[in-house]
Protein backbone atom coordinates (compact mmCIF):
# COMPACT_ATOMS: atom_id res chain seq x y z
CA UNK A 1 0.00 0.00 0.00
CA UNK A 2 1.18 3.54 -0.65
CA UNK A 3 2.56 5.94 1.93
CA UNK A 4 -0.80 7.62 2.47
CA UNK A 5 0.57 10.40 4.67
CA UNK A 6 3.31 11.18 2.17
CA UNK A 7 0.80 11.16 -0.69
CA UNK A 8 -1.57 13.41 1.26
CA UNK A 9 1.17 15.92 2.08
CA UNK A 10 2.24 16.03 -1.57
CA UNK A 11 -1.32 16.64 -2.71
CA UNK A 12 -1.76 19.40 -0.12
CA UNK A 13 1.46 21.07 -1.35
CA UNK A 14 0.22 20.83 -4.95
CA UNK A 15 -3.00 22.63 -4.00
CA UNK A 16 -5.51 19.80 -4.31
CA UNK A 17 -8.82 20.36 -2.51
CA UNK A 18 -9.65 18.30 0.56
CA UNK A 19 -12.34 16.45 -1.38
CA UNK A 20 -9.90 15.61 -4.19
CA UNK A 21 -7.41 14.32 -1.62
CA UNK A 22 -10.03 12.18 0.11
CA UNK A 23 -11.14 10.70 -3.22
CA UNK A 24 -7.54 9.85 -4.14
CA UNK A 25 -6.99 8.19 -0.76
CA UNK A 26 -10.25 6.27 -1.13
CA UNK A 27 -8.94 4.90 -4.45
CA UNK A 28 -5.76 3.75 -2.71
CA UNK A 29 -7.72 2.03 0.05
CA UNK A 30 -10.06 0.31 -2.37
CA UNK A 31 -7.13 -0.88 -4.51
CA UNK A 32 -5.46 -2.59 -1.55
CA UNK A 33 -8.11 -3.33 1.08
CA UNK A 34 -11.34 -5.28 1.05
CA UNK A 35 -13.45 -2.55 2.67
CA UNK A 36 -16.49 -0.53 1.73
CA UNK A 37 -16.20 2.86 0.10
CA UNK A 38 -17.78 4.42 3.21
CA UNK A 39 -15.13 2.86 5.46
CA UNK A 40 -12.41 3.99 3.03
CA UNK A 41 -13.74 7.56 3.23
CA UNK A 42 -13.63 7.48 7.03
CA UNK A 43 -10.02 6.29 6.94
CA UNK A 44 -9.07 8.78 4.21
CA UNK A 45 -10.51 11.69 6.18
CA UNK A 46 -8.58 10.53 9.26
CA UNK A 47 -5.31 10.52 7.28
CA UNK A 48 -6.05 14.00 5.91
CA UNK A 49 -6.88 15.29 9.40
CA UNK A 50 -3.66 13.81 10.82
CA UNK A 51 -1.61 15.47 8.08
CA UNK A 52 -3.26 18.83 8.71
CA UNK A 53 -2.84 18.53 12.49
CA UNK A 54 0.82 17.55 12.26
CA UNK A 55 1.79 20.23 9.72
CA UNK A 56 4.55 22.31 11.31
CA UNK A 57 4.37 25.16 8.79
CA UNK A 58 1.65 26.95 10.77
CA UNK A 59 3.50 26.93 14.11
CA UNK A 60 4.34 30.47 15.21
CA UNK A 61 6.69 29.81 18.12
CA UNK A 62 10.20 29.50 16.58
CA UNK A 63 11.50 27.21 19.36
CA UNK A 64 8.58 24.77 19.05
CA UNK A 65 8.79 24.87 15.26
CA UNK A 66 12.53 24.09 15.35
CA UNK A 67 11.92 21.32 17.87
CA UNK A 68 9.25 19.64 15.73
CA UNK A 69 10.81 20.21 12.31
CA UNK A 70 13.33 17.72 11.01
CA UNK A 71 16.55 18.62 9.26
CA UNK A 72 16.23 17.68 5.61
CA UNK A 73 18.81 15.15 4.44
CA UNK A 74 17.59 15.39 0.83
CA UNK A 75 17.49 11.61 0.53
CA UNK A 76 14.60 9.31 1.16
CA UNK A 77 14.87 6.27 3.36
CA UNK A 78 14.02 4.10 0.37
CA UNK A 79 16.82 5.59 -1.75
CA UNK A 80 19.34 4.81 0.97
CA UNK A 81 18.26 1.17 0.85
CA UNK A 82 15.89 0.82 3.79
CA UNK A 83 12.79 -1.29 3.36
CA UNK A 84 11.96 -4.77 2.16
CA UNK A 85 14.86 -6.15 4.17
CA UNK A 86 17.50 -4.76 1.80
CA UNK A 87 21.09 -4.08 2.86
CA UNK A 88 20.21 -0.57 4.05
CA UNK A 89 17.36 -1.93 6.14
CA UNK A 90 19.68 -4.23 8.08
CA UNK A 91 22.25 -1.44 8.44
CA UNK A 92 19.66 0.91 9.96
CA UNK A 93 18.19 -1.79 12.22
CA UNK A 94 21.67 -2.58 13.55
CA UNK A 95 22.28 1.11 14.31
CA UNK A 96 18.98 1.49 16.11
CA UNK A 97 19.46 -1.77 18.01
CA UNK A 98 22.82 -0.58 19.31
CA UNK A 99 21.25 2.70 20.45
CA UNK A 100 18.48 0.89 22.32
CA UNK A 101 20.65 -1.40 24.44
CA UNK A 102 20.14 -1.31 28.20
CA UNK A 103 21.30 -3.41 31.13
CA UNK A 104 18.09 -5.43 30.89
CA UNK A 105 18.29 -8.28 28.44
CA UNK A 106 14.97 -9.03 26.72
CA UNK A 107 14.02 -12.50 25.49
CA UNK A 108 13.80 -11.17 21.89
CA UNK A 109 15.73 -7.93 21.59
CA UNK A 110 16.20 -5.37 18.81
CA UNK A 111 19.52 -7.13 18.17
CA UNK A 112 17.46 -9.84 16.43
CA UNK A 113 16.75 -7.26 13.68
CA UNK A 114 13.07 -8.10 13.79
CA UNK A 115 10.14 -5.71 14.17
CA UNK A 116 9.04 -7.68 17.22
CA UNK A 117 10.19 -7.83 20.79
CA UNK A 118 9.58 -10.09 23.75
CA UNK A 119 10.27 -10.00 27.44
CA UNK A 120 10.07 -12.94 29.81
CA UNK A 121 8.60 -12.53 33.28
CA UNK A 122 9.98 -15.33 35.42
CA UNK A 123 8.44 -17.05 38.42
CA UNK A 124 4.85 -15.98 37.77
CA UNK A 125 3.58 -18.50 40.34
CA UNK A 126 4.64 -16.16 43.16
CA UNK A 127 2.52 -13.29 41.84
CA UNK A 128 -0.74 -14.93 42.92
CA UNK A 129 -3.85 -15.36 40.85
CA UNK A 130 -1.95 -17.12 38.09
CA UNK A 131 -2.78 -20.57 36.79
CA UNK A 132 -1.08 -23.35 38.62
CA UNK A 133 2.03 -24.56 36.87
CA UNK A 134 2.51 -21.23 35.13
CA UNK A 135 6.08 -20.30 35.90
CA UNK A 136 6.96 -17.83 33.13
CA UNK A 137 4.98 -15.33 31.11
CA UNK A 138 6.15 -14.04 27.74
CA UNK A 139 4.96 -10.60 26.61
CA UNK A 140 5.40 -10.13 22.86
CA UNK A 141 4.91 -6.98 20.82
CA UNK A 142 4.93 -6.66 17.05
CA UNK A 143 4.95 -3.47 15.02
CA UNK A 144 4.00 -3.15 11.38
CA UNK A 145 3.79 -0.11 9.19
CA UNK A 146 6.56 1.89 10.82
CA UNK A 147 8.65 1.91 7.66
CA UNK A 148 5.84 3.50 5.69
CA UNK A 149 5.73 6.43 8.11
CA UNK A 150 9.43 7.29 7.86
CA UNK A 151 8.79 9.95 5.23
CA UNK A 152 7.34 12.17 7.96
CA UNK A 153 9.31 11.24 11.06
CA UNK A 154 12.88 11.87 12.11
CA UNK A 155 15.27 8.96 11.75
CA UNK A 156 15.17 7.80 15.35
CA UNK A 157 11.49 8.52 15.95
CA UNK A 158 10.40 6.21 13.15
CA UNK A 159 12.14 3.23 14.70
CA UNK A 160 11.71 4.18 18.34
CA UNK A 161 8.70 1.95 18.94
CA UNK A 162 10.38 -1.08 17.38
CA UNK A 163 13.72 -0.61 19.05
CA UNK A 164 12.26 -0.20 22.52
CA UNK A 165 10.01 -3.28 22.57
C-alpha positions as CSV (number, residue, x, y, z in Angstrom):
1,X,0.0,0.0,0.0
2,X,1.2,3.5,-0.7
3,X,2.6,5.9,1.9
4,X,-0.8,7.6,2.5
5,X,0.6,10.4,4.7
6,X,3.3,11.2,2.2
7,X,0.8,11.2,-0.7
8,X,-1.6,13.4,1.3
9,X,1.2,15.9,2.1
10,X,2.2,16.0,-1.6
11,X,-1.3,16.6,-2.7
12,X,-1.8,19.4,-0.1
13,X,1.5,21.1,-1.3
14,X,0.2,20.8,-4.9
15,X,-3.0,22.6,-4.0
16,X,-5.5,19.8,-4.3
17,X,-8.8,20.4,-2.5
18,X,-9.6,18.3,0.6
19,X,-12.3,16.5,-1.4
20,X,-9.9,15.6,-4.2
21,X,-7.4,14.3,-1.6
22,X,-10.0,12.2,0.1
23,X,-11.1,10.7,-3.2
24,X,-7.5,9.8,-4.1
25,X,-7.0,8.2,-0.8
26,X,-10.3,6.3,-1.1
27,X,-8.9,4.9,-4.5
28,X,-5.8,3.8,-2.7
29,X,-7.7,2.0,0.1
30,X,-10.1,0.3,-2.4
31,X,-7.1,-0.9,-4.5
32,X,-5.5,-2.6,-1.6
33,X,-8.1,-3.3,1.1
34,X,-11.3,-5.3,1.0
35,X,-13.5,-2.6,2.7
36,X,-16.5,-0.5,1.7
37,X,-16.2,2.9,0.1
38,X,-17.8,4.4,3.2
39,X,-15.1,2.9,5.5
40,X,-12.4,4.0,3.0
41,X,-13.7,7.6,3.2
42,X,-13.6,7.5,7.0
43,X,-10.0,6.3,6.9
44,X,-9.1,8.8,4.2
45,X,-10.5,11.7,6.2
46,X,-8.6,10.5,9.3
47,X,-5.3,10.5,7.3
48,X,-6.0,14.0,5.9
49,X,-6.9,15.3,9.4
50,X,-3.7,13.8,10.8
51,X,-1.6,15.5,8.1
52,X,-3.3,18.8,8.7
53,X,-2.8,18.5,12.5
54,X,0.8,17.6,12.3
55,X,1.8,20.2,9.7
56,X,4.5,22.3,11.3
57,X,4.4,25.2,8.8
58,X,1.6,27.0,10.8
59,X,3.5,26.9,14.1
60,X,4.3,30.5,15.2
61,X,6.7,29.8,18.1
62,X,10.2,29.5,16.6
63,X,11.5,27.2,19.4
64,X,8.6,24.8,19.0
65,X,8.8,24.9,15.3
66,X,12.5,24.1,15.3
67,X,11.9,21.3,17.9
68,X,9.3,19.6,15.7
69,X,10.8,20.2,12.3
70,X,13.3,17.7,11.0
71,X,16.6,18.6,9.3
72,X,16.2,17.7,5.6
73,X,18.8,15.1,4.4
74,X,17.6,15.4,0.8
75,X,17.5,11.6,0.5
76,X,14.6,9.3,1.2
77,X,14.9,6.3,3.4
78,X,14.0,4.1,0.4
79,X,16.8,5.6,-1.7
80,X,19.3,4.8,1.0
81,X,18.3,1.2,0.9
82,X,15.9,0.8,3.8
83,X,12.8,-1.3,3.4
84,X,12.0,-4.8,2.2
85,X,14.9,-6.2,4.2
86,X,17.5,-4.8,1.8
87,X,21.1,-4.1,2.9
88,X,20.2,-0.6,4.1
89,X,17.4,-1.9,6.1
90,X,19.7,-4.2,8.1
91,X,22.2,-1.4,8.4
92,X,19.7,0.9,10.0
93,X,18.2,-1.8,12.2
94,X,21.7,-2.6,13.5
95,X,22.3,1.1,14.3
96,X,19.0,1.5,16.1
97,X,19.5,-1.8,18.0
98,X,22.8,-0.6,19.3
99,X,21.2,2.7,20.5
100,X,18.5,0.9,22.3
101,X,20.7,-1.4,24.4
102,X,20.1,-1.3,28.2
103,X,21.3,-3.4,31.1
104,X,18.1,-5.4,30.9
105,X,18.3,-8.3,28.4
106,X,15.0,-9.0,26.7
107,X,14.0,-12.5,25.5
108,X,13.8,-11.2,21.9
109,X,15.7,-7.9,21.6
110,X,16.2,-5.4,18.8
111,X,19.5,-7.1,18.2
112,X,17.5,-9.8,16.4
113,X,16.7,-7.3,13.7
114,X,13.1,-8.1,13.8
115,X,10.1,-5.7,14.2
116,X,9.0,-7.7,17.2
117,X,10.2,-7.8,20.8
118,X,9.6,-10.1,23.7
119,X,10.3,-10.0,27.4
120,X,10.1,-12.9,29.8
121,X,8.6,-12.5,33.3
122,X,10.0,-15.3,35.4
123,X,8.4,-17.0,38.4
124,X,4.8,-16.0,37.8
125,X,3.6,-18.5,40.3
126,X,4.6,-16.2,43.2
127,X,2.5,-13.3,41.8
128,X,-0.7,-14.9,42.9
129,X,-3.9,-15.4,40.8
130,X,-1.9,-17.1,38.1
131,X,-2.8,-20.6,36.8
132,X,-1.1,-23.3,38.6
133,X,2.0,-24.6,36.9
134,X,2.5,-21.2,35.1
135,X,6.1,-20.3,35.9
136,X,7.0,-17.8,33.1
137,X,5.0,-15.3,31.1
138,X,6.1,-14.0,27.7
139,X,5.0,-10.6,26.6
140,X,5.4,-10.1,22.9
141,X,4.9,-7.0,20.8
142,X,4.9,-6.7,17.1
143,X,4.9,-3.5,15.0
144,X,4.0,-3.1,11.4
145,X,3.8,-0.1,9.2
146,X,6.6,1.9,10.8
147,X,8.6,1.9,7.7
148,X,5.8,3.5,5.7
149,X,5.7,6.4,8.1
150,X,9.4,7.3,7.9
151,X,8.8,10.0,5.2
152,X,7.3,12.2,8.0
153,X,9.3,11.2,11.1
154,X,12.9,11.9,12.1
155,X,15.3,9.0,11.8
156,X,15.2,7.8,15.4
157,X,11.5,8.5,16.0
158,X,10.4,6.2,13.1
159,X,12.1,3.2,14.7
160,X,11.7,4.2,18.3
161,X,8.7,2.0,18.9
162,X,10.4,-1.1,17.4
163,X,13.7,-0.6,19.1
164,X,12.3,-0.2,22.5
165,X,10.0,-3.3,22.6
